[in-house]
Amino acid sequence: MIQWALRVVTFGPWNYTSGPFTSFPNQGTLSLGDNMGSASVDKKQRRGDRTKAVLPVRIKGTDSSGKVFDELVHTLDVTITGVRLGSIRRELNVADEITIFYRTRKMQFRVMWTRKLQGTTEFQVGLQALTQDREMWGISLATSAGAPAQPAVSQASGAA
């Protein structure tokens, strides 16, 4: 039987008095599960609840400089109508269309927002699906009576 637990891991404070390191308000705390932060998009703007899911995907499209790209990235969270991607190494334009390949699925999305992560060359992007499929990520994202979707966990047969 698989059991899931939500934990907050805290490690000792770092006190750097000089050098290139800066102080952060959440310094020393690592959050897992539902305590993980999402993009700073107001929840009122969202059409549905996000399900945290880190899935490897391949994306194809044209970047902001007009160059065609094909790269491996990962999802951060998913919904029935969209996805937030991380580890993108190129800037994308809002309203551009990109193709996401996940397992045997090929899905079309429109870029709704982009954000460059401070101090890195990485971007996060918010995408809206151009078609809807409740099972596009291989997990059920359907909600009933406003309750958030719970991903199904399959149990492997045999001894662990």
DSSP file (Angstrom, degrees, kcal/mol; ACC not computed):
  #  RESIDUE AA STRUCTURE BP1 BP2  ACC     N-H-->O    O-->H-N    N-H-->O    O-->H-N    TCO  KAPPA ALPHA  PHI   PSI    X-CA   Y-CA   Z-CA
    1    1 A M              0   0    0      0, 0.0     2,-0.5     0, 0.0   154,-0.0   0.000 360.0 360.0 360.0 136.1    0.0    0.0    0.0
    2    2 A I        -     0   0    0    151,-0.1     2,-0.4     2,-0.0   151,-0.1  -0.805 360.0-167.3 -95.0 130.0    1.3    3.4   -0.9
    3    3 A Q        -     0   0    0     -2,-0.5     2,-0.4     2,-0.0     0, 0.0  -0.959   5.2-155.2-118.5 137.3    1.0    6.1    1.7
    4    4 A W        -     0   0    0     -2,-0.4     2,-0.4     2,-0.0    -2,-0.0  -0.903  11.3-173.8-110.5 137.3    1.5    9.8    1.0
    5    5 A A        -     0   0    0     -2,-0.4     2,-0.6     2,-0.0    -2,-0.0  -0.985  19.9-136.5-131.1 143.0    2.5   12.3    3.7
    6    6 A L        +     0   0    0     -2,-0.4     2,-0.4    27,-0.1    27,-0.1  -0.874  32.9 173.0 -98.8 123.6    2.8   16.0    3.6
    7    7 A R        -     0   0    0     -2,-0.6    25,-0.8     2,-0.0     2,-0.5  -0.960  28.8-148.5-132.1 148.0    6.0   17.3    5.3
    8    8 A V  E     -A   31   0A   0     -2,-0.4     2,-0.5    23,-0.2    23,-0.2  -0.984  20.8-153.9-112.6 122.5    7.7   20.6    5.7
    9    9 A V  E     -A   30   0A   0     21,-2.1    21,-2.9    -2,-0.5     2,-0.4  -0.841  10.3-170.0-100.7 128.1   11.5   20.1    6.0
   10   10 A T  E     -A   29   0A   0     -2,-0.5     2,-0.3    19,-0.2    19,-0.2  -0.962   2.9-174.6-119.4 133.9   13.4   22.8    7.8
   11   11 A F        -     0   0    0     17,-2.2    -2,-0.0    -2,-0.4     0, 0.0  -0.859  40.3 -67.4-124.2 163.5   17.2   23.0    7.9
   12   12 A G        -     0   0    0     -2,-0.3    -1,-0.1     1,-0.1     2,-0.1   0.049  57.7 -97.7 -50.9 150.2   19.5   25.3    9.8
   13   13 A P        -     0   0    0      0, 0.0     2,-0.6     0, 0.0    -1,-0.1  -0.357  28.9-136.4 -69.8 148.4   19.7   29.0    9.0
   14   14 A W        -     0   0    0     -2,-0.1     2,-0.7     2,-0.1    13,-0.0  -0.930  15.7-167.2-105.9 122.8   22.3   30.4    6.7
   15   15 A N        +     0   0    0     -2,-0.6     2,-0.6     8,-0.0     8,-0.0  -0.834  11.4 172.9-115.1  93.8   23.9   33.5    8.0
   16   16 A Y        -     0   0    0     -2,-0.7     3,-0.1     1,-0.1    -2,-0.1  -0.894   9.9-177.9-100.3 118.8   26.0   35.1    5.2
   17   17 A T        +     0   0    0     -2,-0.6     2,-0.3     1,-0.1    -1,-0.1   0.657  69.5   6.7 -91.0 -16.4   27.3   38.5    6.2
   18   18 A S  S    S+     0   0    0      4,-0.0     3,-0.3     0, 0.0    -1,-0.1  -0.944  89.5  63.4-152.8 173.2   29.0   39.2    2.9
   19   19 A G  S    S-     0   0    0     -2,-0.3    -3,-0.0     1,-0.2     0, 0.0  -0.508  96.5 -46.2 102.3-171.6   29.4   37.8   -0.5
   20   20 A P  S    S+     0   0    0      0, 0.0     2,-0.2     0, 0.0    -1,-0.2   0.491  99.9 106.2 -79.3  -2.2   27.1   37.2   -3.4
   21   21 A F        -     0   0    0     -3,-0.3     2,-0.3     1,-0.0     0, 0.0  -0.556  51.8-161.5 -84.7 141.9   24.4   35.5   -1.2
   22   22 A T        -     0   0    0     -2,-0.2     2,-0.4    -4,-0.0    -4,-0.0  -0.807  22.1-107.5-117.6 161.2   21.2   37.4   -0.4
   23   23 A S        -     0   0    0     -2,-0.3    -8,-0.0    -7,-0.0     3,-0.0  -0.708  30.7-164.0 -89.6 137.5   18.6   36.8    2.3
   24   24 A F    >   -     0   0    0     -2,-0.4     3,-1.6     1,-0.1     0, 0.0  -0.922  26.1-125.9-120.0 146.7   15.2   35.3    1.4
   25   25 A P  T 3  S+     0   0    0      0, 0.0    -1,-0.1     0, 0.0    -2,-0.0   0.816 111.9  43.6 -62.7 -30.8   12.0   35.4    3.5
   26   26 A N  T >  S+     0   0    0      3,-0.0     3,-1.9     2,-0.0    -3,-0.0   0.143  83.2 150.6 -98.1  19.3   11.5   31.6    3.2
   27   27 A Q  T <   +     0   0    0     -3,-1.6     3,-0.1     1,-0.3    -4,-0.0  -0.269  65.3  18.7 -57.5 129.6   15.2   30.8    3.8
   28   28 A G  T 3  S+     0   0    0      1,-0.2   -17,-2.2   -15,-0.1     2,-0.5   0.443 101.8 104.3  92.4   0.8   15.8   27.5    5.4
   29   29 A T  E <   -A   10   0A   0     -3,-1.9     2,-0.5   -19,-0.2   -19,-0.2  -0.964  46.5-169.2-121.8 130.7   12.4   26.0    4.6
   30   30 A L  E     -A    9   0A   0    -21,-2.9   -21,-2.1    -2,-0.5     2,-0.4  -0.975  13.9-156.8-115.6 119.5   11.6   23.4    1.9
   31   31 A S  E     -A    8   0A   0     -2,-0.5     2,-0.3   -23,-0.2   -23,-0.2  -0.789   8.3-169.3-101.2 139.7    7.9   22.9    1.2
   32   32 A L    >   -     0   0    0    -25,-0.8     3,-1.1    -2,-0.4     2,-0.1  -0.908  49.9  -7.0-123.3 152.2    6.5   19.7   -0.3
   33   33 A G  G >  S+     0   0    0     -2,-0.3     3,-1.8     1,-0.2   -27,-0.1  -0.415 127.9   0.4  71.9-135.8    3.1   18.9   -1.7
   34   34 A D  G 3  S+     0   0    0      1,-0.3    -1,-0.2    -2,-0.1    -3,-0.0   0.636 124.4  67.8 -68.4 -14.1    0.2   21.4   -1.3
   35   35 A N  G <  S+     0   0    0     -3,-1.1    -1,-0.3   -28,-0.1    -2,-0.2   0.517  74.9 110.5 -82.4  -3.5    2.4   23.9    0.5
   36   36 A M  S <  S-     0   0    0     -3,-1.8     2,-0.1     1,-0.1    -4,-0.1  -0.482  73.5-116.5 -70.4 140.5    4.4   24.5   -2.6
   37   37 A G        -     0   0    0     -2,-0.2     2,-0.2    -6,-0.1    -1,-0.1  -0.409  24.8-151.5 -76.7 153.5    3.9   27.9   -4.1
   38   38 A S        -     0   0    0      1,-0.2    -1,-0.1    -2,-0.1    39,-0.0  -0.576  40.7 -62.7-110.9 179.2    2.3   28.5   -7.5
   39   39 A A        -     0   0    0     -2,-0.2     2,-0.5     1,-0.1    -1,-0.2  -0.198  55.9-105.3 -58.6 157.6    2.8   31.3  -10.0
   40   40 A S  S    S+     0   0    0     -3,-0.1     2,-0.4     2,-0.0    -1,-0.1   0.014  75.9 132.7 -81.3  32.7    1.7   34.7   -8.7
   41   41 A V        -     0   0    0     -2,-0.5     2,-0.1     1,-0.1     5,-0.1  -0.701  67.3-107.4 -83.1 132.5   -1.5   34.6  -10.8
   42   42 A D    >   -     0   0    0     -2,-0.4     3,-1.9     1,-0.2     4,-0.5  -0.384  20.7-133.2 -61.4 131.4   -4.6   35.6   -8.9
   43   43 A K  G >  S+     0   0    0      1,-0.3     3,-1.0     2,-0.2    -1,-0.2   0.756 103.3  68.5 -60.2 -24.4   -6.7   32.5   -8.3
   44   44 A K  G 3  S+     0   0    0      1,-0.2    -1,-0.3     3,-0.0    -2,-0.1   0.769  95.8  55.3 -65.6 -24.2   -9.8   34.5   -9.4
   45   45 A Q  G <  S+     0   0    0     -3,-1.9    -1,-0.2     2,-0.0    -2,-0.2   0.661  90.0  95.9 -81.1 -17.2   -8.4   34.5  -12.9
   46   46 A R    <   -     0   0    0     -3,-1.0     3,-0.1    -4,-0.5     4,-0.0  -0.461  62.7-152.8 -79.0 146.4   -8.1   30.7  -13.0
   47   47 A R  S    S+     0   0    0      1,-0.1     2,-0.3    -2,-0.1    -1,-0.1   0.660  76.3   2.8 -89.4 -18.4  -10.7   28.6  -14.6
   48   48 A G  S    S-     0   0    0     -5,-0.0     2,-0.2   100,-0.0    -1,-0.1  -0.960  87.7 -75.3-157.9 170.7  -10.0   25.5  -12.5
   49   49 A D        -     0   0    0     -2,-0.3     2,-0.3    92,-0.1    31,-0.2  -0.470  46.4-123.7 -73.8 144.4   -8.0   24.1   -9.7
   50   50 A R        -     0   0    0     -2,-0.2     2,-0.5    29,-0.1    29,-0.2  -0.671  14.2-151.1 -88.2 144.0   -4.3   23.3  -10.4
   51   51 A T  E     -B   78   0B   0     27,-2.7    27,-2.5    -2,-0.3     2,-0.3  -0.974  22.2-124.7-113.4 120.1   -3.0   19.8   -9.8
   52   52 A K  E     +B   77   0B   0     -2,-0.5     2,-0.3    25,-0.2    25,-0.3  -0.479  46.3 155.4 -66.2 124.5    0.7   19.7   -8.9
   53   53 A A        -     0   0    0     23,-1.3     2,-0.9    -2,-0.3    -2,-0.1  -0.893  32.8-158.5-155.8 119.0    2.4   17.4  -11.4
   54   54 A V        +     0   0    0     -2,-0.3    22,-0.2    20,-0.1    31,-0.0  -0.868  30.6 163.6-101.4 103.6    6.0   17.3  -12.5
   55   55 A L        -     0   0    0     -2,-0.9    20,-2.2    20,-0.1     2,-0.3  -0.961  39.6-118.7-124.0 136.2    5.9   15.4  -15.8
   56   56 A P  E     +C   74   0B   0      0, 0.0     2,-0.3     0, 0.0    47,-0.3  -0.595  42.5 170.4 -74.6 131.3    8.6   15.3  -18.5
   57   57 A V  E     -C   73   0B   0     16,-2.2    16,-2.7    -2,-0.3     2,-0.4  -0.942  30.2-134.0-137.2 158.8    7.3   16.8  -21.8
   58   58 A R  E     -CD  72 101B   0     43,-2.2    43,-3.2    -2,-0.3     2,-0.4  -0.950  24.0-162.8-111.9 135.6    8.8   17.8  -25.2
   59   59 A I  E     -CD  71 100B   0     12,-2.7    12,-2.1    -2,-0.4     2,-0.4  -0.927   7.7-171.2-121.7 147.1    7.7   21.1  -26.7
   60   60 A K  E     +CD  70  99B   0     39,-2.3    39,-2.7    -2,-0.4     2,-0.3  -0.983  31.7  98.2-131.9 144.4    8.0   22.4  -30.2
   61   61 A G  E     -C   69   0B   0      8,-1.7     8,-2.6    -2,-0.4     2,-0.4  -0.970  67.2 -66.5 174.1-158.9    7.4   25.9  -31.5
   62   62 A T  E     -C   68   0B   0     35,-0.4    31,-0.4    -2,-0.3     6,-0.2  -0.991  44.0-140.1-123.4 129.4    8.9   29.2  -32.5
   63   63 A D    >   -     0   0    0      4,-2.8     3,-1.9    -2,-0.4    29,-0.2  -0.129  36.7 -87.2 -82.0-177.0   10.6   31.4  -29.8
   64   64 A S  T 3  S+     0   0    0     27,-2.7    28,-0.1     1,-0.3    -1,-0.1   0.706 127.3  55.1 -66.5 -20.5   10.5   35.2  -29.5
   65   65 A S  T 3  S-     0   0    0     26,-0.3    -1,-0.3     2,-0.1    27,-0.1   0.405 120.9-106.1 -91.7   2.9   13.4   35.6  -31.9
   66   66 A G  S <  S+     0   0    0     -3,-1.9     2,-0.4     1,-0.3    -2,-0.1   0.524  74.3 138.7  88.6   6.4   11.7   33.6  -34.6
   67   67 A K        -     0   0    0      1,-0.0    -4,-2.8    -5,-0.0    -1,-0.3  -0.695  54.0-124.2 -88.5 135.9   13.8   30.5  -34.2
   68   68 A V  E     -C   62   0B   0     -2,-0.4     2,-0.3    -6,-0.2    -6,-0.2  -0.567  35.9-172.5 -74.2 138.6   12.2   27.0  -34.3
   69   69 A F  E     -C   61   0B   0     -8,-2.6    -8,-1.7    -2,-0.2     2,-0.3  -0.920  25.0-173.3-134.3 160.3   12.9   25.0  -31.2
   70   70 A D  E     +C   60   0B   0     -2,-0.3     2,-0.3   -10,-0.2   -10,-0.2  -0.857  29.8 153.3-150.4 109.2   12.4   21.5  -29.9
   71   71 A E  E     -C   59   0B   0    -12,-2.1   -12,-2.7    -2,-0.3     2,-0.5  -0.958  43.8-111.9-144.7 160.3   13.3   20.9  -26.3
   72   72 A L  E     +C   58   0B   0     -2,-0.3   -14,-0.2   -14,-0.2     2,-0.2  -0.792  46.5 149.2 -92.1 129.8   12.7   18.8  -23.2
   73   73 A V  E     -C   57   0B   0    -16,-2.7   -16,-2.2    -2,-0.5     2,-0.3  -0.666  33.7-119.6-138.2-167.6   11.0   20.6  -20.2
   74   74 A H  E     -CE  56  86B   0     12,-1.5    12,-2.8   -18,-0.2     2,-0.2  -0.990  16.4-115.2-143.5 154.7    8.7   19.7  -17.4
   75   75 A T  E     - E   0  85B   0    -20,-2.2    10,-0.2    -2,-0.3   -20,-0.1  -0.507  15.7-170.1 -79.5 155.3    5.2   20.6  -16.1
   76   76 A L  E    S-     0   0B   0      8,-3.2   -23,-1.3     1,-0.5     2,-0.3   0.682  74.0  -9.3-110.0 -42.6    4.8   22.2  -12.7
   77   77 A D  E     -BE  52  84B   0      7,-1.0     7,-2.6   -25,-0.3    -1,-0.5  -0.981  65.8-153.8-153.4 157.8    1.1   21.9  -12.5
   78   78 A V  E     -BE  51  83B   0    -27,-2.5   -27,-2.7    -2,-0.3     2,-0.3  -0.908   9.4-179.4-133.4 155.5   -1.8   21.0  -14.8
   79   79 A T        -     0   0    0      3,-2.6   -29,-0.1    -2,-0.3     3,-0.1  -0.835  47.2 -98.2-138.0 178.4   -5.5   21.7  -15.2
   80   80 A I  S    S+     0   0    0     -2,-0.3    53,-0.5   -31,-0.2    56,-0.1   0.831 124.9  36.2 -67.1 -30.9   -8.1   20.5  -17.7
   81   81 A T  S    S-     0   0    0     51,-0.1    48,-3.3    47,-0.1     2,-0.3   0.475 126.1 -13.3-104.2  -3.4   -7.7   23.8  -19.6
   82   82 A G  E     - F   0 128B   0     46,-0.3    -3,-2.6    -3,-0.1     2,-0.3  -0.948  51.4-126.7-172.7-168.8   -3.9   24.4  -19.3
   83   83 A V  E     -EF  78 127B   0     44,-1.8    44,-3.0    -2,-0.3     2,-0.5  -0.987  13.6-134.7-158.8 151.4   -0.5   23.8  -17.8
   84   84 A R  E     -EF  77 126B   0     -7,-2.6    -8,-3.2    -2,-0.3    -7,-1.0  -0.979  28.6-160.6-112.7 126.6    2.4   25.7  -16.2
   85   85 A L  E     -EF  75 125B   0     40,-2.5    40,-1.6    -2,-0.5     2,-0.3  -0.779   7.2-169.4-107.8 149.9    5.8   24.7  -17.6
   86   86 A G  E     +E   74   0B   0    -12,-2.8   -12,-1.5    -2,-0.3    38,-0.2  -0.787  60.2  47.3-126.3 174.0    9.3   25.1  -16.1
   87   87 A S  E     +     0   0B   0     -2,-0.3     2,-0.5     1,-0.2    37,-0.1   0.744  65.9 156.2  66.6  27.4   12.9   24.7  -17.3
   88   88 A I  E     - F   0 123B   0     35,-1.7    35,-2.4    -3,-0.1    -1,-0.2  -0.756  27.1-166.1 -86.3 126.1   12.2   26.6  -20.5
   89   89 A R        +     0   0    0     -2,-0.5     2,-0.3    33,-0.2    -1,-0.1   0.211  64.4  57.9 -99.0  12.9   15.6   28.0  -21.8
   90   90 A R  S    S-     0   0    0     33,-0.1     2,-0.3   -21,-0.0    33,-0.1  -0.982  84.2-107.1-142.9 153.8   14.1   30.4  -24.4
   91   91 A E        -     0   0    0     -2,-0.3   -27,-2.7    23,-0.0     2,-0.3  -0.627  33.1-162.6 -83.0 136.5   11.7   33.4  -24.3
   92   92 A L        -     0   0    0     -2,-0.3     2,-0.3   -29,-0.2   -29,-0.1  -0.843  16.7-119.6-115.6 154.4    8.3   32.8  -25.8
   93   93 A N    >   -     0   0    0    -31,-0.4     3,-1.6    -2,-0.3    18,-0.3  -0.724  30.8-107.1 -92.8 142.4    5.7   35.4  -27.0
   94   94 A V  T 3  S+     0   0    0     -2,-0.3    18,-0.2     1,-0.2     3,-0.1  -0.442 106.9  25.4 -62.4 140.3    2.3   35.6  -25.5
   95   95 A A  T 3  S+     0   0    0     16,-3.1    -1,-0.2     1,-0.3    17,-0.1   0.264  90.7 129.5  83.8  -6.9   -0.4   34.3  -27.9
   96   96 A D    <   -     0   0    0     -3,-1.6    15,-2.9    15,-0.1     2,-0.4  -0.425  55.9-127.8 -70.7 153.9    2.1   32.1  -29.7
   97   97 A E  E     - G   0 110B   0     13,-0.2   -35,-0.4    -3,-0.1     2,-0.3  -0.867  27.6-179.1-104.8 138.7    1.1   28.4  -30.2
   98   98 A I  E     - G   0 109B   0     11,-2.3    11,-2.6    -2,-0.4     2,-0.5  -0.924  22.5-128.1-131.1 159.6    3.3   25.5  -29.2
   99   99 A T  E     -DG  60 108B   0    -39,-2.7   -39,-2.3    -2,-0.3     2,-0.5  -0.914  17.7-158.5-108.6 133.1    2.9   21.8  -29.4
  100  100 A I  E     -DG  59 107B   0      7,-3.0     7,-2.9    -2,-0.5     2,-0.5  -0.942   0.7-159.9-111.6 132.5    3.5   19.6  -26.3
  101  101 A F  E     +DG  58 106B   0    -43,-3.2   -43,-2.2    -2,-0.5     2,-0.4  -0.961  15.5 170.9-110.8 121.1    4.3   15.9  -26.6
  102  102 A Y  E >   - G   0 105B   0      3,-1.8     3,-2.8    -2,-0.5     2,-0.2  -0.969  64.7 -48.7-133.1 117.6    3.6   13.8  -23.6
  103  103 A R  T 3  S-     0   0    0     -2,-0.4    34,-0.0     1,-0.3   -46,-0.0  -0.424 124.8 -22.2  53.9-119.7    3.9   10.0  -23.9
  104  104 A T  T 3  S+     0   0    0     -2,-0.2    -1,-0.3    -3,-0.1     2,-0.3   0.384 117.7 104.6 -97.6   4.8    1.9    9.2  -27.1
  105  105 A R  E <   -G  102   0B   0     -3,-2.8    -3,-1.8    31,-0.1     2,-0.4  -0.617  50.0-165.4 -90.8 145.5   -0.1   12.4  -26.9
  106  106 A K  E     +G  101   0B   0     -2,-0.3     2,-0.4    -5,-0.2    -5,-0.2  -0.986  17.9 179.3-127.9 117.8    0.3   15.5  -29.1
  107  107 A M  E     -G  100   0B   0     -7,-2.9    -7,-3.0    -2,-0.4     2,-0.4  -0.939  22.2-137.4-129.1 143.3   -1.4   18.6  -27.8
  108  108 A Q  E     +G   99   0B   0     -2,-0.4    22,-2.5    -9,-0.2    23,-0.5  -0.823  26.7 176.4-100.4 136.1   -1.7   22.2  -29.0
  109  109 A F  E     -GH  98 129B   0    -11,-2.6   -11,-2.3    -2,-0.4     2,-0.4  -0.935  23.8-136.6-135.5 157.3   -1.4   25.2  -26.5
  110  110 A R  E     -GH  97 128B   0     18,-2.6    18,-2.8    -2,-0.3     2,-0.4  -0.952  29.1-116.6-113.5 136.4   -1.4   28.9  -26.6
  111  111 A V  E     + H   0 127B   0    -15,-2.9   -16,-3.1    -2,-0.4    16,-0.2  -0.594  34.7 173.4 -72.8 122.8    1.1   30.9  -24.5
  112  112 A M  E     -     0   0B   0     14,-3.3     2,-0.3    -2,-0.4    15,-0.2   0.748  64.3  -7.0-101.7 -33.2   -0.9   33.0  -21.9
  113  113 A W  E     - H   0 126B   0     13,-1.3    13,-2.4   -20,-0.1    -1,-0.4  -0.985  56.0-156.8-158.3 156.9    2.0   34.4  -19.9
  114  114 A T  E     - H   0 125B   0     -2,-0.3     2,-0.3    11,-0.2    11,-0.2  -0.971   6.5-172.2-134.6 152.1    5.7   34.1  -19.4
  115  115 A R  E     - H   0 124B   0      9,-2.4     9,-2.7    -2,-0.3     2,-0.4  -0.951  17.4-141.0-147.3 125.1    8.0   34.9  -16.5
  116  116 A K  E     - H   0 123B   0     -2,-0.3     2,-0.4     7,-0.2     7,-0.2  -0.720  27.9-122.5 -83.6 132.0   11.8   34.8  -16.3
  117  117 A L    >   -     0   0    0      5,-2.6     3,-1.8    -2,-0.4     5,-0.2  -0.626  34.6-106.6 -77.6 127.6   13.1   33.4  -13.1
  118  118 A Q  T 3  S+     0   0    0     -2,-0.4     3,-0.1     1,-0.3    -1,-0.1  -0.251  99.6  11.3 -58.7 131.5   15.3   36.0  -11.4
  119  119 A G  T 3  S+     0   0    0      1,-0.3    -1,-0.3    -3,-0.0     2,-0.2   0.547 116.9  80.3  80.3   8.1   19.0   35.2  -11.5
  120  120 A T  S <  S-     0   0    0     -3,-1.8    -1,-0.3     2,-0.2    -4,-0.0  -0.786  79.4-124.7-133.3 177.0   18.6   32.4  -14.1
  121  121 A T  S    S+     0   0    0     -2,-0.2     2,-0.2    -3,-0.1    -3,-0.1   0.225  78.4 108.3-103.8  11.1   18.2   31.9  -17.8
  122  122 A E        -     0   0    0     -5,-0.2    -5,-2.6   -33,-0.1     2,-0.3  -0.588  50.7-159.4 -93.6 151.5   15.0   29.9  -17.2
  123  123 A F  E     -FH  88 116B   0    -35,-2.4   -35,-1.7    -7,-0.2     2,-0.4  -0.907   8.2-149.9-121.8 152.8   11.4   30.9  -17.9
  124  124 A Q  E     - H   0 115B   0     -9,-2.7    -9,-2.4    -2,-0.3     2,-0.4  -0.943  20.7-166.9-112.0 145.6    8.1   29.6  -16.6
  125  125 A V  E     -FH  85 114B   0    -40,-1.6   -40,-2.5    -2,-0.4     2,-0.5  -0.983  17.3-142.2-134.5 146.7    5.1   29.8  -19.0
  126  126 A G  E     -FH  84 113B   0    -13,-2.4   -14,-3.3    -2,-0.4   -13,-1.3  -0.929  25.3-167.7-105.2 128.5    1.4   29.5  -18.5
  127  127 A L  E     -FH  83 111B   0    -44,-3.0   -44,-1.8    -2,-0.5     2,-0.5  -0.906  14.9-147.4-121.5 144.8   -0.3   27.7  -21.4
  128  128 A Q  E     -FH  82 110B   0    -18,-2.8   -18,-2.6    -2,-0.4   -46,-0.3  -0.937  26.6-120.7-109.1 131.6   -4.0   27.4  -22.4
  129  129 A A  E     - H   0 109B   0    -48,-3.3   -20,-0.2    -2,-0.5     3,-0.1  -0.460   9.3-153.6 -69.7 137.6   -5.1   24.2  -24.1
  130  130 A L  S    S+     0   0    0    -22,-2.5     2,-0.3    -2,-0.2    -1,-0.1   0.637  86.6  31.3 -85.6 -15.6   -6.6   24.7  -27.6
  131  131 A T  S    S-     0   0    0    -23,-0.5     2,-0.4     2,-0.1    -1,-0.1  -0.965  83.9-128.9-133.9 153.9   -8.6   21.5  -27.1
  132  132 A Q        +     0   0    0     -2,-0.3     2,-0.3    -3,-0.1   -51,-0.1  -0.884  29.2 163.4-110.4 136.5   -9.9   19.9  -23.9
  133  133 A D    >   -     0   0    0    -53,-0.5     3,-1.9    -2,-0.4     4,-0.2  -0.906  28.8-150.1-147.2 115.8   -9.4   16.3  -22.8
  134  134 A R  T 3  S+     0   0    0     -2,-0.3     7,-1.2     1,-0.3     3,-0.2   0.704 100.8  41.7 -61.4 -19.4  -10.0   15.4  -19.2
  135  135 A E  T >  S+     0   0    0      5,-0.1     3,-1.6     1,-0.1    -1,-0.3   0.085  74.0 121.6-114.8  22.7   -7.3   12.7  -19.4
  136  136 A M  T <  S+     0   0    0     -3,-1.9    -1,-0.1     1,-0.3    -2,-0.1   0.788  82.3  40.6 -60.8 -27.5   -4.6   14.5  -21.4
  137  137 A W  T 3  S-     0   0    0      2,-0.4    -1,-0.3    -4,-0.2     3,-0.1   0.379 117.8-106.3-101.5   3.5   -2.0   14.1  -18.7
  138  138 A G  S <  S+     0   0    0     -3,-1.6     2,-0.3     1,-0.3    -2,-0.1   0.542  94.0  91.5  83.8   6.1   -3.0   10.5  -17.8
  139  139 A I  S    S-     0   0    0     -5,-0.1     2,-0.6    12,-0.1    -2,-0.4  -0.955  85.5-105.3-128.6 151.7   -4.6   11.5  -14.6
  140  140 A S        +     0   0    0     -2,-0.3    -5,-0.1    10,-0.2    12,-0.1  -0.656  34.9 175.1 -79.5 120.2   -8.3   12.3  -14.0
  141  141 A L        +     0   0    0     -7,-1.2     8,-0.2    -2,-0.6   -61,-0.2   0.292  35.2 127.2-106.0   8.0   -8.6   16.1  -13.5
  142  142 A A        -     0   0    0     -8,-0.2     2,-0.3     8,-0.1     8,-0.3  -0.360  43.5-156.5 -66.8 143.5  -12.4   16.1  -13.3
  143  143 A T        -     0   0    0      6,-0.1     2,-0.4    -2,-0.0     6,-0.1  -0.896   4.4-151.0-119.3 152.7  -13.9   17.8  -10.3
  144  144 A S  S >  S-     0   0    0      3,-0.5     3,-1.9    -2,-0.3    -2,-0.0  -0.991  76.0 -12.0-126.3 129.1  -17.3   17.3   -8.7
  145  145 A A  T 3  S-     0   0    0     -2,-0.4    -1,-0.1     1,-0.3     0, 0.0   0.825 125.9 -57.8  54.0  37.3  -19.2   20.1   -6.9
  146  146 A G  T 3  S+     0   0    0      1,-0.3    -1,-0.3    -3,-0.0     3,-0.1   0.452  98.7 141.0  79.6  -0.1  -16.1   22.3   -6.8
  147  147 A A    <   -     0   0    0     -3,-1.9    -3,-0.5     1,-0.1    -1,-0.3  -0.556  58.9-105.7 -76.6 139.5  -13.9   19.8   -5.0
  148  148 A P        -     0   0    0      0, 0.0     2,-0.1     0, 0.0    -4,-0.1  -0.309  39.4-102.1 -64.3 147.9  -10.3   19.6   -6.2
  149  149 A A        -     0   0    0     -8,-0.2    -6,-0.1  -100,-0.1    -8,-0.1  -0.418  28.0-147.7 -69.6 143.4   -9.4   16.6   -8.3
  150  150 A Q        -     0   0    0     -8,-0.3   -10,-0.2    -2,-0.1    -8,-0.1  -0.962  19.3-125.1-112.7 117.4   -7.4   13.9   -6.6
  151  151 A P        -     0   0    0      0, 0.0     2,-0.3     0, 0.0   -10,-0.1  -0.359  28.0-116.7 -61.8 138.0   -5.0   12.1   -8.9
  152  152 A A        -     0   0    0    -12,-0.1     2,-0.6    -2,-0.0   -12,-0.0  -0.563  23.7-152.5 -75.4 136.6   -5.6    8.3   -8.9
  153  153 A V        -     0   0    0     -2,-0.3     2,-0.3  -151,-0.1  -151,-0.1  -0.954   8.7-148.3-111.8 121.0   -2.7    6.3   -7.5
  154  154 A S        -     0   0    0     -2,-0.6     2,-0.5     1,-0.0    -2,-0.0  -0.674   9.6-134.6 -90.0 145.0   -2.4    2.8   -8.8
  155  155 A Q        -     0   0    0     -2,-0.3     2,-0.1  -154,-0.0    -1,-0.0  -0.851  18.5-126.6-100.5 128.6   -1.0    0.0   -6.7
  156  156 A A        -     0   0    0     -2,-0.5     2,-0.2     1,-0.1     4,-0.0  -0.448  25.9-120.5 -71.4 143.5    1.5   -2.3   -8.2
  157  157 A S  S    S+     0   0    0     -2,-0.1     2,-0.1     2,-0.0    -1,-0.1  -0.532  72.6  30.7 -82.8 153.7    0.7   -6.0   -8.0
  158  158 A G  S    S-     0   0    0     -2,-0.2     2,-0.2     2,-0.0    -2,-0.0  -0.292 103.5 -35.7  93.3 179.3    3.1   -8.3   -6.2
  159  159 A A              0   0    0      1,-0.1    -2,-0.0    -2,-0.1     0, 0.0  -0.472 360.0 360.0 -78.3 147.4    5.4   -7.8   -3.3
  160  160 A A              0   0    0     -2,-0.2    -1,-0.1    -4,-0.0    -3,-0.0   0.435 360.0 360.0 -87.6 360.0    7.2   -4.5   -2.9
